[in-house]
Amino acid sequence: MKGNFEGYIFDLDDTLYCEHDYVKSGFLAVANEITKSYKEIDENIIHKMLIEEWKKNGRGKIFNEVCGRLKIDLDIFKLVSTYRSHRPQISLYEDARQLLEALRGKNVKLGMITDGDSKMQWNKIKSLGLERLFDCIVVTGDLGTSHWKPSDTPYRKVTQCLNLSHGQCVYIGDNPNKDFITARKLGMGTIRIVRSVGDHMKTKLSNEYEADREINSLKQLL
């Protein structure tokens, strides 16, 4: 992989900030929503129960399970909507902040591709103040699920937006299940960030799914 690129394209979740922080922030919003109807239940207790259920059984029917244990009857879809629409209390990883600020001072362009519900992802982006730092942001939730990674649609859209060829760009992400296979096929450079916390830090796949290079801190790109 060559070293000089004109475009740096980033994933968002667990690449630029810790997604677990988003989950906990969302659970706090849900706990607050529950206490509007059940004021006798302490918000902190609900928040703790949501986190414990998530850590024990993963994502899925967390709200159903906790509401069942508390013997409360609420619209689960409303709680899911509260989770997805809340304005998260999250912050950039320090190495991400340093790298993005350094790259903004150079003659390069910055892009982002992030999968997920459109409202959720844009709320994250706005809370992190990323709109001012990036030249192009593609949220695949705006395009439809058929265009989520590893579809080549978002990769083509972001390079067109940056007015760069695929070979002029490097893609930086954390999830080998979907981040790198298409980027590599298109001729982009690829870098995988493996942090101490994250849903995919222990994932190892065949060579075609892995990145050209693996790092443990974005400071290594400075």
Secondary structure, DSSP 8 states (H G I E B T S, - for coil): --S--SEEEE--BTTTB-HHHHHHHHHHHHHHHHHHH-TTS-HHHHHHHHHHHHHHH-SSSHHHHHHHHHT----HHHHHHHHHHS-----B-HHHHHHHHHHHTTT-EEEEEE-S-HHHHHHHHHHTT-TTT-SEEEEGGGT-GGGSTTSSHHHHHHHHHHT--GGGEEEEES-TTTSSHHHHHHT-EEEEE--SSSTTTT----GGGS-SEEES-GGGG-
